[in-house]
Amino acid sequence: MGNEKIKILTLSDHPLSPSGVGTQTRYVIEALLSTGRFQVISLGGAIKHQDYTPKMVEGFEEDWKIIPVDGYGTQEMIRSILRNEKIDILWMMTDPRFYEWLWAMENEIRPLCPIVYYHVWDNFPAPHFNKKFYESNDHIVSISKLTHEIVKEVAPNTPSTYIPHAVNGDFFVPMDKAKIREETLPEEDRNKFIVFWNNRNARRKQSGTLLFWWKEWIDKRDLKDKVQLIMHTEPKDPHGQDLNHIVEHLDMVDRQVLFSTQKVALDQMPVFYNIADVTINISDAEGFGLATLESLSCATPIIATMTGGLQEQVIGPAGMNGIGLYASSKAIIGSQQVPYIYEDRVSKKSFMAALDQMYDGGEEFRRELGDNGRIHVLENYNFDNFNKTWVDLMLRIHQEEGSWETRKGYSSITFKEVA
């Protein structure tokens, strides 16, 4: 296509939203645009919009346009954008459940341009029911080592690559904990053992369990005035539990639990991680777990369930970066769309033991874990590798697969032997 820019159509959570999917989508797009060789049209979904007017993203001029959509788009919208914009690569990210409608029209899309899927999957057993979806892509990129293993087992003939999530190590940086606490916290909280939880208040995140177990741990250790849990979430989220009610029911009204409910500018998030002594995630399923990775980048250790992408964060090249909570039970759960998947549940005993170890270990112990975590992030989840890998991959796919007049390597015809 000469000197023309490569046009990418992305489907995901709104790339300017704070969700993990939205954040990582934005990182990928910004990496591509930084080369000057790409243009991007994004369908920004998964949030409630007040305005559906397409908008150019400030700082990128005509190279990045976001179109607000309900869900992740429609077939008619895809048909229109593909042909009117002559899209070279269609790229999408999140759970496969949300793209069955898109793969249903692969015979319309793939003759014109390749499909690249950034795949999110939480756990084994390998989902062989996804095979037809995996094989409807030209390339699958996996967010975790676990997901990559699954793709290779279920669809070994579909090209695949492992590119984990990344954080900006120049942005999520360690700060002077005592100084940042003095600047941001009331005097009564500055010397407390602070645990940070940054997740959506949703069932699999185990937010209610966290509160009940936190209360038991405080009472068991008689730490009512010495510890604090900060939950950056919406306590009234309709997809989760009424966390305010639970706190009141458990009589944790003396600052043992604080809710951060306001949307926080990205440049303020490192402050949360730096005032904390540990960041915790006890989800029963987790594709990757971006909050714990951001925490490690700030040299704050983690307590995390050894499930999904969380497990590759707990142990790094310099040793332990926190405390891993191994599943005490694995239940096969499912639905009509997802017939089976493991749900990893941790025990109250292991949770309390991890808190004991973090609390009793003291600042030096936590600092060592956090420093190890920082090394792990800088070596394995850094922006330079993330950006280069994505740019190289998309350039290679465009060169090898082509689009429109140069499309090659794809045929919608399948030959089967009939007995």
N, C-alpha and C positions, 0 to 999 in steps of 0.2 A: 504493500500500500504506500510505497515511497516514504515521504516525510510526514504523512498524515498520522495523527495521534490514534492510538489504539483505544477504542471505546469499550468501556466496561459497564455493564448493568449489574448493580448489586441489590440483593434482597436480604433484609435482616431487620432486627430491631433498629429504630431510628439511630443513625450513626452519631448523632449528637446527644443521645440519651445516656444516662449514667449506668445502664445495665452492662453486665460483662460482655454480652453479645454486641451491644451497641458500641462499647468502648473499643473492643478488638476490631470491629469492622472499621471504625474510624482510623485506627492505627494502620490497618492494611491499606486503606484508601490514601492516607497521607503519605505512606511509603511510595505508592505507585505515582502519585502526583508530583512528588519531589524530584522525580527523574525528568519531568517535562515531556514524557513520551506517552502519557495516558490522559484520557478524559473519562469522567465517571458520572453516571446517572444513578442515583440511589433511590430505591423505594424504601422510605422510612416508615416502618410499621411497629406494631406491638405497643403503641401508646395511644391515648385519646388525644385527638387533634382539635384545636379550636379553629384552625385555618388550614384548608387543603391547597392553598396556593403554592405551586412549585417555587423554590427559592434557590438562588445561587449562594454558595457558602463564601462568606467574606474571606478575602485573602487568596482565593483561588480563581477569581474572575469567572470566565466561561467554562472552566475545566471541571467544575463540580456542581451539579444541580441535585437537590433533594426534592422528591415528590412525596408528600405525606399520603399514606394509604392506611386503610383499615386492614387488620390482619397483616398479610405480607404481599397483597396484590391479587389480581385476578387474571384469568387466562386471556381475556380480551385486552387487558392493559399490556400484558406481555407481548401479544401479537402486534399491537399498535406501536409500542416502543421499539421492538426489534426491527420492524420494517421502516418506520419513519426515521429512526436514528442510525440504522445499519450497525447494530451492536456487534462487536467482535468477540466478546467473551461474556457469558452470563455467569455471575458469581453469587452464591448465596451461603448463608450461615445460620445454623441453629439445629434443633432437633428435627429428625426426618418427618415426624408427625405433621409438621406444618407445611410440607412441600409435596405431599402426594398429588395434589392438583397440578403442580408444575411438572412433575415427572410423567404425569398422564399425557402431557403434550410434548414429550421429548422428540417424537417423530416430526414435529413441526419446528422445534428449536434447533436440534443438533445438525440437521442438514445445512443450517445457516451459520451456526457458531458453536463452539464447544461450551460445555457446562462444567464449571469448577465448583465443587461443594466443600466448604469448610465444615467438617463434621463434628458434631457434639453427641457423645454417647457416654452414659454414666457407669455401666457395669456389665459384667458377664451374667448369664451365659451368652455366648455370641449370638446376636439376633439374626438368625438365618431368615426370618421373615422380612428382613430389610434387603435381602439379596437383589430383588428386582429393582429396588430403588438405587442401590449402589451401582448396579450395572447400567443405570440410565445416565451416568455421568461420564465425562471424558477424563476427569481427574478428581480424586478425593484427597483432601488435606485433613489430617487428624489433629485435634487439639492436645491429645495426650498419648502417651505410650500405650496405655490400655486400649484406647480407641483405634490406634494404628494396628495393633495386634488383631482386633476384632475385624477390621476391614480386610486384612490380608487373609483371614480365615474364611470369611463369608463370601468375598468377591475377589479371589486371587488374580483374576484376569483384568481387573480394573486398576489402572495406574494409581498409585497412592504415595503420599509424602507425609512425614511427621513434622509439623511446625507448631510447637507449643505456643501458648500465650506469652506475651512479653509485657514488661513494664519499663518505664523510662527511669533508669537508674540515676540520671542527673536531676530528676524531679522528685522521685520518692527516695529521699536521702535521710540518713541519721541526723538527728539534732541533739543539742544539749538538753537532756530530759529535765533536769532540775530547772533550767532557765525557761523552757517552754511551758512547764507546769506553772511556774511563778507568773508567767505572762498571761496564761489562759484560764487557770483554775482558781476558784475561791480558796482561801487559805485553808479551810477545813478539809479540802480534798487533796492537797498537794503531796502529802506523805502516805497516801493510801496505796494499796496494791490494786492496780486498775486493770481490769480485763475488758477488751474491746471486742464487740461482735458487729460485723458489718454485712448484713444479708437482707434479702427480702423476707418479710414475715410470711412465710409459706410453709405448708405442711412438712415437706421434706427437709426443711432447715431446722426442724425440731426446736423452735423458739420457746414453746411452752415447757417442754422438757428441760431446757436450759434453765429457765427461771425456777422451776421446782427443785432441781438439783442444786442450783446456786444457793437457794435458801437453806437446804439441808446442810450444805458444806459450811455456810456461815455459822449456823447454830452448833454444828458439831465442833467447830474450832473456836467458837466464841469470838467471832471477828466482826461483829456488827458495825463497829465504828472504824474498822481498819481496812475495809475492802470496798470496791465499787465496780459494778458492771455497767458499761456504757453500751447501749444497743442503738446503732444507727439504722433505724427502720421505722416503718409506719405501724404502730401498735394496733391500729384499727383496720389494717388491710383485710379486705373481704376474702382473700385467699388464705388468710392465716387465723390465728387465735386472737382473742381480745386480751392483749398483753397488759393493758392498764388494769383490767379486772383481776388478772392473776396476781399482779404486784400488790394490789390492795388486799386481795384474799389472803396472801401470804404475809401481809403486814411488813412489806419491805418499803416503807414510805420515808425512811430516814436516810435517803441518798445511797442506799445499798444498790439501787438500780436507777439509772437515768436513761431517758429516751432522747435521742437526737432525731427529731422528726422533720426538720427543715431541709430542703435541698441545699447541699453544700457545694460551693464552687470547687472545681477540681484542685485548685491551688491550695485549698484548705485541708484536703484529705490527709496529707503527710502529718499535719499537726495531731490528728486523732491517733495515728499509729505511734507517734513519738511520745505522746503523754501516757500511752498504755505500757504496761509491763509485759503483756502477752495478748495476742489476738487469737480468738477461738472460733472453730467451726466444727459442729457435731452433726452435720447433714448426714442423712442416711443414703444419699446419692448426690454426686457432685461431678459435673463434667470436668471442671478444672478447679475453680475456686480462686477468683482473681484477688479478693480481699486479702487472703493469706499471703499471696505472692507480693502484693504491695507492702504488706507488713514486713516481710522478710527483707525487701529492698530497703526499708527504713531501719533494718537491724533490730526489729522487734520480733522475738521468737513466737512460735505458734503452737497451739494444741489443736490437732485435727484428726478427724476420722480417716483411717487408712482405706479410702475408697476413691474410685475414679481418679481424677487428676490430682487430688489432694495428696495422695500417697507419694508421688514423685517430688513433692515439695519438702516433705519432712526430713528426708535424708539427702545430703549433698556431698560433694567431693571433700569437704573439710570436716565431715562428720554430721552429727545431729543438729538440726536447725530448730528443733522443738520436740514435742512429745506426740507420738502417733498413738491413736486409739484404735486398736484392732477390733473388728466386729465380734461381738459376743454371740450374735445370731445373724443368720442370713435367711431371709424369707423371700420366696419367689412370689412377687406380686405382678399385676398386669392389668390389661384392659382389652377392649376389642381391637384397638390399634396396636398395642404393645402386649402381645400374649404372655411374655415372661421377661423378667429382669430381676436381678437380686436387689434387695433393700438391706443395706448393712446397718445394723443397730449396734450401738456401743452400750456398755453397761454403766450404771451409776457408780459402781465400784471403781472402774478404770478412770472414769471422769474425775471422781474425787481424788484418786491417787495422783492423777496428772496435776490437778490444782495444788495438792499438797507439795508435790515435787517442785513446781514452779515457785510457790510461795516460800517454802522452807529453803530452797536453794540460794535465795538471796540475789542481790544485784549482780554480783560477779558471775554466777552461774547463768543467769538470764542474758547477760552481756555476751558471754562466750557463745551461747546458742544463736543469739541475734547476729553476731559478727559472722558466724559460719553461714547463716542464712543469706546475709548480704553477699558473701562470696559466691554462693550457689546461684543467686539471681544474676549477678554480673557475668558469670561464666556461661550460664545455660539458658537464661531468659532475657537476654539483653536486646535492646532495640536495634543495634547494628546488625546482628545476625538475623533477627526477625525481618527487618526491612530488606536486607540483601536477598534473603532466601525467597521472600514473596516476589520481589521484583524479578529475580532471575527465573523463577518458576513461571510467572505470567508471560514474560517475554518468550520463554522457550515454548510454552503451550501455543502462543500465538504464531510462532514461527513454524512449529511442527504440525499444528492442526489447521491453521488458516481460518478464514471466515469468508462467507459469501462466495465470490468468484474463485478464491484461493482455497476453499474448504477441501480438506483431504482427510483420509483415515477414518471416515465414518460412512457406514451404509445402514440404511434402515431395513435392508433385506436380510432375513435369517433363513438358512437352509436347515431343515430337520429331516431326519430319516423316518419314513413312515413304514411301519411294519405291515 
